[in-house]
Amino acid sequence: MSLKNHLNELSNKHRALEKELSDAIAHPATTDSMLADIKRRKLRVKDEITKIEREVQHAA
């Protein structure tokens, strides 16, 4: 998989996690630990996106 495709997949995953977080916030039964888990997963994806973008910039 090329880096561009990988970045696109990660961006899609990040958007999906954003929607999941939004839905969880709107649902009254969602616990704080559930929200924290979604936020952690979203942050990990964002960190990976940032890392790859930096690698691409340094390679150019």
N, C-alpha and C positions, 0 to 999 in steps of 0.2 A: 504494500500500500504506500502510495506517495505521501509526502508530508502534507501536501495540500488536501488530499483526501482525508488524511487523518485529522487535520485541523477542522475540516468540515464536519466530520463525525463527532469530534469533541464539542464543537459549537452546537450541533443538534442535541447532544446529550445535555449540555449546559442549559439550553432552552427548555428541554423536557424537565430538568430538575427545577427550573424556575417556575414552571407551571405546577409541578408537584408541590412545591413549597407554597405557592399561592393557594392551591386547593386545600392543602393541609391547614393553613392559617384560617381559612374560611370554615373549616369543619370543627365544630365545638368539642369533639371527642379527642382531638389531637393533643398529645402531651408535649411538654417542653422538650423531653428527650427525643421524641420523634422529629420535632422541628430542628433540633440541634443536629441530628443525624443527617437530615436532608441538606442542611447548610454545610456540614462538613464535606459531604460528597460533592456538592456544588463547588466548594472552594478547591477541592482536590482537582476537579476537572479544569477549573479556571487556572490553577497553578500549572497544570500540564500544558494548557493552551499557551500561556505566557512563556514557558520554557521553550516550547517548539518555535514560537515566533521569534524569540531571541536567537535561537540556533540558526534560523533561516536568515535573519538580518546579518549575523556574523559571517555566514557563508557567502553572502552576496558581495 
